Amino acid sequence: MPLILEGIVTTTNADGQPNISPMGPIVAPDLRTLLLRPYQTSRTFQNLKRTGVGIFHVVDNVSLLARAAVGKLDPLPALSPCLEIPGYILNDACRWYAFRVCSLADAEPRTRLECEVLSQGHLRDFFGLNRAKHAVVEAAILVTRMAWSSRAELETEFARLATLVEKTGGEQEHQAFDFLFNYLRQSPNTCFADS
């Protein structure tokens, strides 16, 4: 049965620079295919439509994922060129999957890109499951969808997630969660801005 695997997709901008974006493709257990569903307005979609290739990364660095979710990757993380396709591999990823787009449906705002994995690599072992890491992933998803959430929903969810980070998180998880909470508070697009 397919499932959503949260990770990071790298694509190449028209100027040759890397674009780094969290994404949760629908995958089969063998990870031979990916179904990406970016919005038409995203740079990731524009790059994939233009180039037809990208790299999906399995990561356990929630700080990287949190910063990528809000476009605050300065400085960029360490990257290496991919030898199989034109693109960039995140050096801190656990695994990577270079893919090509086989079909693209963009009639709706949220597109559907069926992709075939061409090659893959293992850089290091996955750290393991941790509730705080998952809480940061959920917080990052909330932040990217804050325009569609009420103040009460955001406060309730962030309070619930904060408990998980406090109980089970290490330094990286605490910093990533605090980064997202502060981003949320400072964003003009959220009701937290005046609190």
N, C-alpha and C positions, 0 to 999 in steps of 0.2 A: 504494500500500500504506500503510495507517495506521501511525502511529508514536506513541511517547510523547514529548511536548514538556514539559520541566520548566519550571515558571513559578510564579506566585503567583496565588491566587484571593482576591478580596475579596468578602465578603458583609456583610450588615448584621444585627447582633444585635438582639434584641427591644427593647433600650433605645435603638436608633438609632445605636449606636457601631459603628465598623468592626471586622470580624474579618479578619485577614490571615494566610493560610495557604499554604505551598508545596504545590503539587499538580502531578502529571504526567498530564494527560488524554491519552487516545488521540485523535489528530487525523488528519484527512485532509489531504493537502498544501494544499488550498485554504482550510483553516481555517474552513469554514462550519458544521461541527458539532464538538462536543466530547463525549467520553464520560468523565465523571468517575466515580471509584470510591472515594469517601471511606468511612470506617468509620461505622457508625451512631452510635457514641459521640462522633464529632467535632462540634465546634461548627459547622464548615462545613456538614456534612450537615444538622444541625438547622436552620440558617438557610436553606439552599436548599429544604428541605422546606416551611418556613413561608412564605418569600417567593417562591420559584420563579425568582429571578433572581440573577445574580452577574456578576463581571467577572474574566476571565482576563488576566493580564499576562505578556508576554514581557519578561524582565529580564536584565541582565548584571551587576547589582550583587550579588555573592555574599555580601557582608556582610549585606545585607538578607535574603537567602534563608536564611542560616545562623541569624540571630537569630529569624526567623519560624518556622523549623523547631522551635525549642525554646521558643517563646512568650516571648521576651525582647525585646520591642519597646517599650522605654521609653527615650526618648520615641517616640511613633508617628512613622513617616516622613510626609513631606508628602503630603497627599491633596487631591484636588479632587472636587467632586460630579460625578457622571455626569448628563448632561442627558437621556439616552435611557431610563434606568431608574433606580429608586431605588438608589443605591450610590455607591461611592467608587473613584476612579482614583488609582493610585500615580503621583505626579508624576515619579518617577525611572525609570519603565518605558520600554522602547523602544516597545512597541506594547501596545494593550489591545483586548479583545474582550468587549463586553457580550453576555450570553447569557440565554436563558430555558430552564428545564427543560421538556422535552417529555414525557418519561416517566421514572418513578422506580420502581426495583425494590429493595425493602428486605427481602426474605425472608432474606437472608444477612447476616452481620456486615459484610462489605464490600459496599456498595451499588453500584448502577449507575444513573447519571443521564445520560440522553441529552439533549443540549442543542443548541439552535440559536443561532447567532450572529446577533444583531439589528443590531449596529453595531460599528464598530471605529475606532481612531484610531492615528496615528503621532505619537509625542512626540519621538523622537530616533533616530539611527542606532544599530544594534547595534554594540557595540565590536568584536566579532570572536571567533573561536575561540581559546581559550587552554587549555592542558592544566591549569594551576593552577586556573582557574575551574571546570573540570569536576571536578577532584579535590575541591574544596570542596563541590560539589553532591553528589558521592558520599559524602563525609564526613557531610554533613547527613542524607542518607538513612540511613546507618549509625546515626547517633545516634538517629533516630526509631524505629529497629528494634532498639535495643540489648538490650531485654528478651528477644529471641529469638536472641541471638548469644552465643557463648562468649567468654571472655577471650582465648583464642588467636586466634580469628577477628578480633576487634576490633583486637588488637595488630598482627597481620599486615597487615590492611587499612589501618590508620592509618599504619603504617610505609611501606607502598607509596605511599600518597597523599602523605605528607609529602615524599617524594623529589621528586614532581612539583611540589609547591608550592615547595620550596627551589630547584629548577632553573629554573622558568619563571614563578613568581609575582611580582607586585608587592606593594606595601604592603597594599592591600585584601585580596588573597588570603591573605597571611601572617596578617593580623589575624583574618580570618574563620576560617581553619583553627585558629589558636591558640585562638580563642574556643570552637570546637566541641570541641577536645581538652580544654580546661580544664573545659568543661561535662561532658564524659564522665567525667573524673577525679573531679569533685565530686558526681556523681549517686549517690544511695543505691541506685539501681536497677541499678548496674553493678558488675562485679568490679574496675573501675579505682579505685573509691572508696578502697580501702585501700592503693593502691600509691603 
